[in-house]
Amino acid sequence: MTDPRTGQGNLITLLENELTSDPGSPAIVTDGVSLSYRALGVGSSRISEALRSFGIRADRTVGLCLDRSPELIISVLGIVQAGAAYLPIDPTYPAERIAGMLEDAKPPVVITNKAHEHLFKGTNAKVLLIEEIDLSLNLNPLSEGEGASCPAGPDNLAYVLFTSGSTGRPKGVAMHHAPLMNLIQWQLRTSVCGEGDRTLQSAPISFDVSFQEIFTTSAQGGTLVPITDEDRLNSTQLLRKIISEEASTASSCPSLRCNTRGSRSGTGEVPLSLKEAHKWRTTEDHPGDHQPVQATA
Protein backbone atom coordinates (compact mmCIF):
# COMPACT_ATOMS: atom_id res chain seq x y z
CA MET A 1 0.00 0.00 0.00
CA THR A 2 1.34 3.42 -0.93
CA ASP A 3 2.82 5.50 1.87
CA PRO A 4 2.05 9.21 1.35
CA ARG A 5 5.34 10.14 3.03
CA THR A 6 7.22 8.72 0.02
CA GLY A 7 5.68 11.39 -2.20
CA GLN A 8 3.81 8.82 -4.27
CA GLY A 9 0.20 7.82 -4.68
CA ASN A 10 -3.22 9.25 -3.99
CA LEU A 11 -6.52 8.18 -2.49
CA ILE A 12 -7.54 6.22 -5.58
CA THR A 13 -4.45 4.00 -5.21
CA LEU A 14 -5.88 2.82 -1.88
CA LEU A 15 -8.96 1.54 -3.70
CA GLU A 16 -7.37 0.02 -6.80
CA ASN A 17 -6.93 -3.42 -5.27
CA GLU A 18 -10.63 -3.75 -4.44
CA LEU A 19 -11.70 -2.35 -7.81
CA THR A 20 -9.67 -5.02 -9.63
CA SER A 21 -9.10 -8.04 -7.35
CA ASP A 22 -12.74 -8.99 -6.75
CA PRO A 23 -14.79 -6.85 -9.15
CA GLY A 24 -17.94 -8.89 -8.65
CA SER A 25 -18.25 -8.27 -4.92
CA PRO A 26 -20.88 -5.74 -3.78
CA ALA A 27 -19.63 -2.17 -3.34
CA ILE A 28 -23.02 -0.52 -2.71
CA VAL A 29 -26.37 -1.98 -1.69
CA THR A 30 -29.54 0.09 -1.51
CA ASP A 31 -33.22 -0.82 -1.68
CA GLY A 32 -32.29 -4.42 -2.41
CA VAL A 33 -30.19 -3.49 -5.46
CA SER A 34 -26.49 -4.34 -5.45
CA LEU A 35 -23.78 -2.45 -7.33
CA SER A 36 -20.51 -4.34 -7.81
CA TYR A 37 -16.99 -2.96 -7.54
CA ARG A 38 -16.73 -3.40 -11.31
CA ALA A 39 -19.79 -1.20 -11.80
CA LEU A 40 -18.45 1.30 -9.28
CA GLY A 41 -15.21 1.53 -11.24
CA VAL A 42 -17.01 1.94 -14.55
CA GLY A 43 -19.30 4.63 -13.19
CA SER A 44 -16.53 6.64 -11.54
CA SER A 45 -14.45 6.42 -14.72
CA ARG A 46 -17.34 7.81 -16.74
CA ILE A 47 -17.63 10.73 -14.33
CA SER A 48 -13.88 11.26 -14.52
CA GLU A 49 -13.87 11.26 -18.33
CA ALA A 50 -16.78 13.71 -18.46
CA LEU A 51 -14.95 16.11 -16.14
CA ARG A 52 -11.70 15.86 -18.08
CA SER A 53 -13.59 16.77 -21.24
CA PHE A 54 -14.42 20.08 -19.53
CA GLY A 55 -10.77 20.71 -18.74
CA ILE A 56 -10.92 19.62 -15.10
CA ARG A 57 -7.46 18.90 -13.73
CA ALA A 58 -5.60 18.62 -10.44
CA ASP A 59 -6.51 21.15 -7.73
CA ARG A 60 -9.63 22.36 -9.51
CA THR A 61 -12.83 22.08 -7.50
CA VAL A 62 -16.01 20.40 -8.72
CA GLY A 63 -19.28 21.16 -6.97
CA LEU A 64 -21.32 18.13 -5.94
CA CYS A 65 -24.99 18.50 -5.07
CA LEU A 66 -26.75 15.13 -4.84
CA ASP A 67 -28.78 13.32 -2.21
CA ARG A 68 -27.28 10.29 -0.46
CA SER A 69 -27.32 7.59 -3.15
CA PRO A 70 -25.11 5.31 -5.28
CA GLU A 71 -24.77 8.19 -7.75
CA LEU A 72 -23.35 10.39 -5.00
CA ILE A 73 -20.69 7.81 -4.10
CA ILE A 74 -19.82 7.23 -7.76
CA SER A 75 -19.50 10.99 -8.30
CA VAL A 76 -17.18 11.44 -5.29
CA LEU A 77 -14.84 8.76 -6.63
CA GLY A 78 -15.09 10.07 -10.20
CA ILE A 79 -14.17 13.61 -9.17
CA VAL A 80 -11.17 12.40 -7.17
CA GLN A 81 -10.16 10.05 -10.00
CA ALA A 82 -10.10 13.06 -12.35
CA GLY A 83 -7.55 14.61 -10.01
CA ALA A 84 -9.96 17.28 -8.82
CA ALA A 85 -11.35 18.15 -5.38
CA TYR A 86 -15.04 17.68 -4.65
CA LEU A 87 -16.97 20.55 -3.09
CA PRO A 88 -20.05 19.19 -1.27
CA ILE A 89 -23.12 21.41 -1.58
CA ASP A 90 -26.10 20.40 0.53
CA PRO A 91 -29.30 20.99 -1.48
CA THR A 92 -31.02 22.17 1.70
CA TYR A 93 -28.62 25.10 2.11
CA PRO A 94 -30.08 28.61 1.71
CA ALA A 95 -29.49 30.17 -1.71
CA GLU A 96 -27.17 32.81 -0.27
CA ARG A 97 -24.94 30.16 1.34
CA ILE A 98 -24.66 28.23 -1.93
CA ALA A 99 -23.88 31.46 -3.79
CA GLY A 100 -21.15 32.29 -1.28
CA MET A 101 -19.58 28.86 -1.63
CA LEU A 102 -19.56 29.12 -5.42
CA GLU A 103 -18.08 32.61 -5.22
CA ASP A 104 -15.25 31.53 -2.93
CA ALA A 105 -14.41 28.10 -4.38
CA LYS A 106 -15.18 28.96 -8.02
CA PRO A 107 -15.87 25.42 -9.26
CA PRO A 108 -16.00 25.44 -13.08
CA VAL A 109 -18.38 22.44 -13.00
CA VAL A 110 -21.17 21.35 -10.65
CA ILE A 111 -22.55 17.79 -10.72
CA THR A 112 -26.18 17.64 -9.68
CA ASN A 113 -29.49 16.17 -10.83
CA LYS A 114 -32.64 17.54 -12.42
CA ALA A 115 -34.29 17.94 -9.02
CA HIS A 116 -31.59 20.36 -7.83
CA GLU A 117 -30.62 21.95 -11.13
CA HIS A 118 -32.57 25.12 -10.28
CA LEU A 119 -30.16 25.87 -7.42
CA PHE A 120 -27.46 26.74 -9.96
CA LYS A 121 -29.40 28.86 -12.44
CA GLY A 122 -27.51 32.03 -13.25
CA THR A 123 -24.17 30.81 -11.87
CA ASN A 124 -20.93 30.71 -13.80
CA ALA A 125 -20.46 26.99 -13.25
CA LYS A 126 -21.22 24.45 -15.95
CA VAL A 127 -24.03 22.23 -14.65
CA LEU A 128 -23.46 18.53 -15.36
CA LEU A 129 -26.61 16.48 -14.77
CA ILE A 130 -26.00 13.00 -13.39
CA GLU A 131 -28.95 11.70 -15.46
CA GLU A 132 -27.08 12.65 -18.64
CA ILE A 133 -23.97 10.60 -17.83
CA ASP A 134 -24.16 6.95 -18.89
CA LEU A 135 -23.17 5.04 -15.75
CA SER A 136 -24.44 1.67 -16.99
CA LEU A 137 -22.14 -1.33 -17.05
CA ASN A 138 -23.85 -3.79 -19.37
CA LEU A 139 -25.02 -1.61 -22.24
CA ASN A 140 -21.83 0.35 -22.77
CA PRO A 141 -18.69 -1.32 -21.45
CA LEU A 142 -15.59 0.81 -20.99
CA SER A 143 -13.94 1.76 -24.25
CA GLU A 144 -10.20 1.77 -24.87
CA GLY A 145 -8.57 4.61 -22.94
CA GLU A 146 -11.35 5.09 -20.42
CA GLY A 147 -10.59 4.76 -16.75
CA ALA A 148 -7.31 6.66 -16.85
CA SER A 149 -5.42 6.68 -13.55
CA CYS A 150 -5.79 9.54 -11.11
CA PRO A 151 -3.19 12.26 -11.87
CA ALA A 152 -3.23 13.71 -8.35
CA GLY A 153 -0.28 13.49 -5.99
CA PRO A 154 -0.10 13.65 -2.19
CA ASP A 155 -0.02 17.46 -2.19
CA ASN A 156 -3.04 17.92 -4.45
CA LEU A 157 -6.52 18.69 -3.13
CA ALA A 158 -9.04 15.90 -2.51
CA TYR A 159 -12.01 17.89 -1.22
CA VAL A 160 -13.02 21.30 0.10
CA LEU A 161 -15.53 21.60 2.93
CA PHE A 162 -17.05 24.81 4.19
CA THR A 163 -17.33 25.45 7.91
CA SER A 164 -20.71 26.16 9.49
CA GLY A 165 -20.08 29.88 9.69
CA SER A 166 -21.10 30.01 13.35
CA THR A 167 -18.33 32.54 14.03
CA GLY A 168 -18.80 34.54 10.84
CA ARG A 169 -18.71 33.89 7.10
CA PRO A 170 -18.33 30.16 6.27
CA LYS A 171 -14.77 29.32 5.25
CA GLY A 172 -13.62 26.67 2.81
CA VAL A 173 -11.09 24.23 4.27
CA ALA A 174 -8.94 22.43 1.70
CA MET A 175 -7.95 18.83 2.40
CA HIS A 176 -5.05 17.22 0.56
CA HIS A 177 -4.46 13.59 -0.36
CA ALA A 178 -1.47 12.94 1.94
CA PRO A 179 -3.08 13.48 5.37
CA LEU A 180 -6.27 11.78 4.22
CA MET A 181 -4.29 8.76 3.06
CA ASN A 182 -2.62 8.64 6.48
CA LEU A 183 -6.05 8.74 8.10
CA ILE A 184 -7.49 5.94 5.94
CA GLN A 185 -4.40 3.76 6.40
CA TRP A 186 -4.67 4.21 10.19
CA GLN A 187 -8.31 3.18 10.06
CA LEU A 188 -7.45 0.13 7.94
CA ARG A 189 -4.88 -0.93 10.55
CA THR A 190 -7.15 -0.44 13.56
CA SER A 191 -10.59 -1.43 12.26
CA VAL A 192 -12.04 -4.84 13.07
CA CYS A 193 -14.08 -4.69 9.87
CA GLY A 194 -12.95 -5.90 6.48
CA GLU A 195 -13.98 -7.46 3.23
CA GLY A 196 -17.71 -8.11 3.01
CA ASP A 197 -18.63 -6.04 6.05
CA ARG A 198 -21.38 -3.46 5.60
CA THR A 199 -21.17 0.22 6.53
CA LEU A 200 -24.20 2.49 6.79
CA GLN A 201 -23.45 5.56 4.66
CA SER A 202 -25.37 7.90 6.90
CA ALA A 203 -23.35 11.11 7.17
CA PRO A 204 -24.29 14.08 4.97
CA ILE A 205 -21.80 14.63 2.14
CA SER A 206 -21.19 18.12 3.57
CA PHE A 207 -19.80 16.49 6.75
CA ASP A 208 -16.44 14.79 6.34
CA VAL A 209 -17.42 11.66 8.23
CA SER A 210 -18.92 10.72 4.86
CA PHE A 211 -15.42 10.76 3.34
CA GLN A 212 -14.27 8.13 5.80
CA GLU A 213 -17.41 6.04 5.39
CA ILE A 214 -16.86 5.94 1.63
CA PHE A 215 -13.09 5.58 1.35
CA THR A 216 -12.34 3.33 4.33
CA THR A 217 -15.16 0.92 3.49
CA SER A 218 -14.16 0.78 -0.19
CA ALA A 219 -10.47 0.27 0.66
CA GLN A 220 -11.48 -2.63 2.96
CA GLY A 221 -13.56 -4.30 0.27
CA GLY A 222 -16.69 -3.65 2.29
CA THR A 223 -20.17 -2.67 1.20
CA LEU A 224 -21.73 0.78 1.57
CA VAL A 225 -25.41 1.02 2.44
CA PRO A 226 -26.72 4.58 1.82
CA ILE A 227 -29.69 5.44 4.04
CA THR A 228 -32.23 8.24 3.97
CA ASP A 229 -32.33 11.22 6.31
CA GLU A 230 -35.60 9.83 7.67
CA ASP A 231 -33.80 6.68 8.79
CA ARG A 232 -30.75 8.59 9.97
CA LEU A 233 -32.62 11.03 12.19
CA ASN A 234 -35.09 8.59 13.76
CA SER A 235 -33.34 6.47 16.38
CA THR A 236 -35.80 3.58 16.16
CA GLN A 237 -35.66 3.49 12.37
CA LEU A 238 -31.86 3.74 12.49
CA LEU A 239 -31.65 0.78 14.84
CA ARG A 240 -33.95 -1.29 12.63
CA LYS A 241 -31.94 -0.28 9.56
CA ILE A 242 -28.75 -1.51 11.19
CA ILE A 243 -30.46 -4.82 11.93
CA SER A 244 -32.21 -5.28 8.58
CA GLU A 245 -29.09 -4.39 6.58
CA GLU A 246 -26.84 -6.44 8.88
CA ALA A 247 -24.53 -3.44 9.17
CA SER A 248 -21.11 -3.95 10.75
CA THR A 249 -20.28 -0.24 11.08
CA ALA A 250 -22.42 2.80 11.78
CA SER A 251 -21.67 6.40 12.71
CA SER A 252 -23.87 8.88 14.54
CA CYS A 253 -23.75 11.96 16.72
CA PRO A 254 -23.66 11.41 20.54
CA SER A 255 -27.28 12.45 21.13
CA LEU A 256 -28.56 10.02 18.51
CA ARG A 257 -26.42 7.24 19.97
CA CYS A 258 -28.12 7.81 23.31
CA ASN A 259 -31.54 7.72 21.67
CA THR A 260 -30.60 4.56 19.80
CA ARG A 261 -29.68 2.87 23.07
CA GLY A 262 -33.08 3.92 24.39
CA SER A 263 -34.79 2.49 21.34
CA ARG A 264 -32.89 -0.75 21.77
CA SER A 265 -34.13 -0.99 25.34
CA GLY A 266 -37.69 -0.14 24.34
CA THR A 267 -37.98 -2.50 21.38
CA GLY A 268 -35.82 -5.32 22.64
CA GLU A 269 -34.07 -5.42 19.27
CA VAL A 270 -30.31 -5.95 19.32
CA PRO A 271 -28.01 -5.22 16.34
CA LEU A 272 -25.94 -8.41 16.53
CA SER A 273 -24.08 -7.63 13.29
CA LEU A 274 -22.62 -4.36 14.60
CA LYS A 275 -18.85 -4.50 15.12
CA GLU A 276 -18.03 -0.79 15.21
CA ALA A 277 -20.23 2.12 16.27
CA HIS A 278 -18.48 5.42 15.80
CA LYS A 279 -19.40 8.64 17.54
CA TRP A 280 -18.99 11.88 15.64
CA ARG A 281 -16.42 13.51 17.89
CA THR A 282 -14.54 16.74 18.17
CA THR A 283 -10.76 16.72 17.90
CA GLU A 284 -10.56 17.15 21.67
CA ASP A 285 -12.27 13.77 22.12
CA HIS A 286 -9.98 11.89 19.77
CA PRO A 287 -7.46 13.64 17.52
CA GLY A 288 -7.84 12.54 13.92
CA ASP A 289 -11.04 10.59 14.48
CA HIS A 290 -13.85 11.48 12.13
CA GLN A 291 -13.34 15.19 11.60
CA PRO A 292 -10.14 15.97 9.69
CA VAL A 293 -11.50 19.39 8.71
CA GLN A 294 -11.79 20.32 12.41
CA ALA A 295 -8.15 19.36 12.84
CA THR A 296 -7.25 21.64 9.95
CA ALA A 297 -9.56 24.62 10.50
Buried (B, 14 or more C-beta within 10 A) or exposed (E): EBEBEEEEBBBBBBBBEBBEEBBEBBBBBBEEEEBBBBBBBBBBBBBBBBBBEEEBEBEBBBBBBBBBBBBBBBBBBBBBBBBBBBBBBBBEBEEEBBBBBBEBBEBBBBBBBEEBBEBBEEBEBBBBBBEEBEBEBEEEEBEEEEBEEBBBBBEBBBBBBBBEEEEEEBEBBBBBBBBBBBBBBEBBEEBEBEEEBBBBBBBBBBBBBBBBBBBBBBBBBBBBBBBBEEBBBBBBBBBBBBBEBBBBBBBBBEEBBEBBEEBBEEEEBEBEBBBBBBBBBEBEEEEBBBBBBBBBE
